[in-house]
Amino acid sequence: MLDRSSKFSSSAGADPLSEMLRGLGLDGVEYGRCRLAEPWATVFPAEDAARFHFISSGRAFLKAPSGEWLQLNAGDAVILPRGDAHVIASAETVEPLPFGRYGKKQVCEGVFDMQCADARCGTVALTASMRFNIDRLHPLLQLMPETMLTSDLATSEPAIPHLLDAMAREVDMDRVGAGGILARLADVLTATIIRTWVEHGCGNTNGWIAAVRNPEVGRVLAAIHLEPERDWSVAELARLMGASRSGFAERFARVVGETPARYVALVRMHQARLWLKQGMRVATVAEKLGYDAEASFSRAFKRIIGHPPSHFRGKPDGETVSNEMVELAAVG
């Protein structure tokens, strides 16, 4: 018989954050190596993906979603984990053009060289659009700041400067296969930045982050998020923690701010929302979540999300979000 809990290591030494990051997939949608001559500026619209920028040489200014301008020097990288609209420019006063206006030449699958009309090269940058395999309402994404700078986190994680140096060398040498290597380095750097932020940078001692850091409750949360399609029972989750049902339920609610059953229902429904936005049929989603009837799934979905499943099918992020789902990111 298949062990349905095989996605999660039940070892007492299992690290909940590592398990959570293992389930957080980073799929490079598109990577672009940009060679830009000053003055230049481009606007990135909001997208259903994280946006990553790395400045290999020269410097740039990023206008964050809040309107604040941030300076990026050579060797700096920044992630906008929720893909909010922003501007990146050689100077704050330059009028931005849409990102799509720059010409691009495909280097390999998913990797492009982009260049402005002027062949003179003032700034070299790598930009990437990365799609997470989780809904943007996942508490990990909702709790992240709008921008995450490597310069703010490098002192807490010595691996970050080495990854940045490796990326700069690949950009400068322009060797065969550099595009694919840069894409993989960007993936690793993104995961490292997220892990460092959770471990050192978030400054949140309450709620979901505190729960992930908790050695017992964190293991349970990791299991739930790694298998959102599973209708976890309180008894199963209590066994993962190694506690009685009553003891587990009391501790989980105290640390997380929700009952286990309520939290599992929220996670399952925001996973359903992600599948629906990807174009999956309502009946298929209901079946994947173990519902015997599409109607019963639709009722449960609407009760938690606030809209019927048909409201989200095939729609990108940025549509109306219910308060119920936002609360999942603010437990505690």
C-alpha positions in Angstrom: 0.0 0.0 0.0 1.3 3.4 -1.0 2.4 5.6 2.0 0.5 8.8 1.3 2.8 10.7 3.7 5.9 9.9 1.7 6.3 13.4 0.5 7.3 14.5 4.0 10.1 13.2 6.1 8.8 12.1 9.4 12.3 12.0 10.9 12.6 13.9 14.2 15.5 15.8 12.6 13.5 17.0 9.6 13.8 20.7 9.1 10.3 22.2 8.5 11.6 25.2 6.5 13.7 22.9 4.2 10.6 20.7 3.7 8.5 23.9 2.9 11.1 25.2 0.4 11.3 21.7 -1.1 7.6 22.0 -1.9 8.1 25.6 -3.2 8.9 25.1 -6.8 10.6 27.8 -8.8 10.0 27.4 -12.5 11.8 30.0 -14.8 9.3 31.3 -17.1 11.7 33.6 -19.0 15.2 34.9 -18.4 16.6 37.9 -20.2 20.2 39.2 -20.2 19.9 42.9 -20.9 22.6 45.2 -22.4 21.4 48.7 -21.9 22.9 52.1 -22.9 22.0 55.1 -20.8 19.6 56.7 -20.6 17.1 53.8 -20.3 14.1 52.9 -18.2 11.5 50.2 -18.5 8.2 49.5 -16.7 7.3 45.9 -15.7 3.5 45.4 -15.3 2.1 43.3 -12.5 2.4 39.6 -13.3 1.4 36.2 -12.0 5.1 35.4 -11.2 8.0 36.7 -9.1 10.3 39.1 -10.8 14.1 38.9 -10.3 16.7 41.5 -11.3 20.5 41.2 -11.1 22.9 44.1 -12.0 26.1 42.7 -13.3 27.7 46.0 -14.2 26.8 49.6 -14.1 24.0 50.6 -11.8 20.2 51.0 -11.8 17.3 52.5 -9.8 14.2 50.5 -9.0 10.9 52.2 -8.3 9.2 49.8 -5.9 5.4 49.3 -5.8 5.3 51.6 -2.8 6.8 54.4 -5.0 10.1 54.4 -3.2 13.3 54.5 -5.3 16.0 51.9 -4.5 19.5 52.1 -5.9 21.0 48.9 -7.3 24.8 48.8 -7.7 26.9 46.3 -9.6 26.6 42.9 -7.9 23.1 43.7 -6.4 20.0 41.6 -6.9 16.4 42.1 -6.0 13.3 39.9 -6.0 9.7 41.1 -6.1 8.1 37.9 -4.8 4.5 38.8 -5.7 5.4 40.2 -9.1 4.0 43.7 -8.4 4.3 46.4 -11.0 7.6 48.4 -10.9 10.0 50.5 -12.9 13.8 49.9 -13.3 15.9 52.7 -14.8 19.3 54.3 -15.2 18.0 57.4 -13.5 14.8 58.3 -11.7 13.9 61.0 -14.2 14.0 58.9 -17.4 10.6 58.2 -19.0 10.1 54.4 -18.9 9.2 52.2 -21.9 7.3 48.9 -21.8 9.6 46.0 -21.2 8.3 44.4 -24.4 9.7 47.3 -26.5 13.3 46.0 -26.2 14.4 43.6 -28.9 15.3 40.1 -27.9 17.1 37.1 -29.4 16.6 33.6 -28.1 19.8 32.0 -26.6 18.2 28.8 -25.5 14.7 27.7 -24.4 13.4 30.3 -22.0 16.5 32.4 -22.1 16.9 35.6 -24.2 19.4 38.3 -24.9 17.8 41.8 -24.8 19.4 44.9 -26.1 18.4 48.6 -26.6 18.9 50.2 -30.0 22.2 51.8 -29.0 24.9 49.2 -29.2 27.0 51.0 -26.5 26.7 49.0 -23.3 26.3 51.0 -20.1 24.5 48.5 -17.8 24.4 44.7 -18.0 21.6 43.0 -16.1 19.8 39.7 -15.8 16.1 39.8 -15.4 13.9 36.8 -14.8 10.2 36.0 -14.5 9.8 33.0 -12.1 6.5 31.3 -11.5 6.0 29.6 -8.1 4.0 26.4 -7.9 1.9 27.9 -5.2 -1.0 30.4 -5.1 0.2 33.9 -4.5 -2.1 33.9 -1.4 0.2 31.3 0.2 1.2 32.8 3.6 4.9 32.6 2.8 4.4 34.9 -0.2 1.9 37.2 1.5 4.2 37.8 4.5 7.2 38.7 2.3 8.1 42.3 1.7 7.4 43.8 -1.7 11.1 43.8 -2.5 13.9 41.6 -1.2 17.4 43.0 -1.6 20.5 40.7 -1.4 22.4 43.6 0.1 20.0 43.5 3.1 20.5 39.7 3.6 24.1 39.0 2.6 25.5 39.5 6.1 23.1 36.8 7.4 23.9 34.3 4.6 27.5 34.0 3.4 26.5 32.0 0.3 24.7 35.0 -1.3 27.9 36.9 -2.3 29.4 33.7 -3.8 26.2 33.1 -5.9 26.3 36.7 -7.0 29.9 36.5 -8.0 29.3 33.3 -10.0 26.4 35.0 -11.8 28.6 38.0 -12.6 31.3 35.8 -14.0 28.9 34.0 -16.3 27.5 37.2 -17.6 30.9 38.7 -18.2 32.5 35.6 -19.9 29.6 35.0 -22.3 30.6 31.4 -22.6 28.6 28.6 -24.3 25.8 27.5 -22.0 26.0 30.7 -19.9 22.3 31.3 -20.3 21.2 28.0 -18.9 23.7 28.3 -16.0 22.5 31.8 -15.2 19.0 30.5 -15.1 19.9 27.8 -12.6 22.0 30.2 -10.5 19.0 32.6 -10.3 16.8 29.7 -9.1 19.3 28.8 -6.3 19.8 32.4 -5.3 16.0 33.0 -5.1 15.5 30.0 -2.8 18.5 31.1 -0.7 17.1 34.6 -0.3 13.7 33.3 0.7 15.3 30.9 3.2 17.5 33.6 4.7 14.6 36.0 5.0 12.6 33.5 6.9 15.5 32.5 9.2 16.9 36.0 9.8 15.2 38.8 8.1 11.5 38.7 8.6 11.6 39.8 12.2 8.2 38.2 12.9 8.1 36.3 16.1 4.3 35.6 15.9 1.9 34.0 13.6 2.8 31.8 10.6 6.5 32.4 10.6 6.7 31.5 14.3 4.7 28.4 13.6 7.1 27.3 10.8 10.1 27.9 13.1 8.4 25.8 15.8 10.1 22.3 15.6 6.9 20.4 16.2 4.1 22.6 14.6 6.4 23.5 11.7 6.7 19.8 10.7 2.9 19.6 10.6 2.6 22.8 8.5 5.2 21.5 6.1 3.3 18.2 5.6 0.0 20.1 5.0 1.5 22.4 2.4 3.5 19.6 0.7 0.2 17.6 0.2 -2.6 20.2 -0.1 -4.7 17.8 -2.0 -4.9 15.5 1.0 -7.8 15.8 3.4 -5.7 15.6 6.6 -7.4 14.4 9.7 -6.6 15.7 13.2 -5.5 12.2 14.2 -3.0 12.0 11.3 -1.5 15.4 12.0 -1.3 14.5 15.8 0.7 11.4 14.9 3.1 13.6 12.9 3.7 15.7 16.0 3.8 12.7 18.3 1.0 14.1 20.5 -2.5 13.2 21.5 -5.3 14.6 19.4 -6.4 17.0 22.1 -2.9 18.1 23.0 -2.0 18.6 19.3 -5.2 20.5 18.5 -4.7 22.8 21.5 -1.0 23.5 20.7 -1.6 24.0 16.9 -4.4 26.5 17.5 -2.3 28.4 20.1 0.7 28.7 17.8 -1.0 29.1 14.4 -4.1 30.9 15.4 -6.5 28.5 13.6 -7.8 25.1 14.4 -6.2 22.2 12.4 -9.4 21.5 10.5 -9.9 25.1 9.5 -6.2 25.5 8.4 -6.3 22.4 6.3 -9.6 23.6 4.6 -8.0 27.0 3.8 -4.9 25.4 2.3 -6.9 23.0 0.2 -9.1 25.7 -1.2 -6.3 28.1 -2.1 -4.6 25.1 -3.8 -8.0 24.6 -5.6 -8.0 28.3 -6.6 -4.5 27.9 -8.1 -5.5 24.9 -10.2 -8.6 26.7 -11.4 -6.6 29.7 -12.5 -4.4 27.3 -14.4 -7.4 26.2 -16.4 -8.2 23.0 -14.6 -11.9 21.9 -14.9 -14.0 22.2 -11.7 -14.9 18.5 -11.8 -11.2 17.6 -12.0 -10.3 19.8 -9.1 -13.1 18.3 -7.0 -11.8 14.8 -7.8 -8.2 15.7 -7.0 -9.3 17.0 -3.6 -11.3 13.8 -2.9 -14.9 15.1 -3.2 -17.5 12.7 -4.4 -19.6 15.4 -6.1 -18.7 18.6 -7.8 -21.6 20.3 -6.1 -20.3 19.6 -2.6 -16.8 20.9 -3.6 -18.3 24.1 -5.1 -20.3 24.7 -1.8 -17.1 24.3 0.3 -15.1 26.4 -2.1 -17.6 29.3 -2.0 -18.0 29.1 1.7 -14.2 29.7 2.2 -13.2 31.8 -0.8 -16.4 33.8 -1.1 -16.9 33.1 -4.9 -17.9 30.0 -6.8 -15.1 28.0 -8.6 -16.2 29.3 -12.0 -15.2 32.9 -10.9 -11.5 31.9 -10.9 -11.1 29.4 -13.7 -8.5 30.5 -16.2 -8.0 33.9 -14.5 -4.6 35.3 -13.6 -3.7 36.6 -10.2 -4.8 40.1 -9.4 -8.5 39.3 -9.4 -10.7 39.9 -6.3 -9.4 38.0 -3.3 -11.6 37.1 -0.3 -10.8 38.2 3.2 -10.9 34.5 4.3 -7.8 33.7 2.2 -5.9 36.8 3.2 -6.5 35.7 6.8 -4.5 32.6 6.1 -1.4 34.7 5.7 -2.0 36.6 8.9 -2.8 33.8 11.4 -1.8 34.6 14.9 
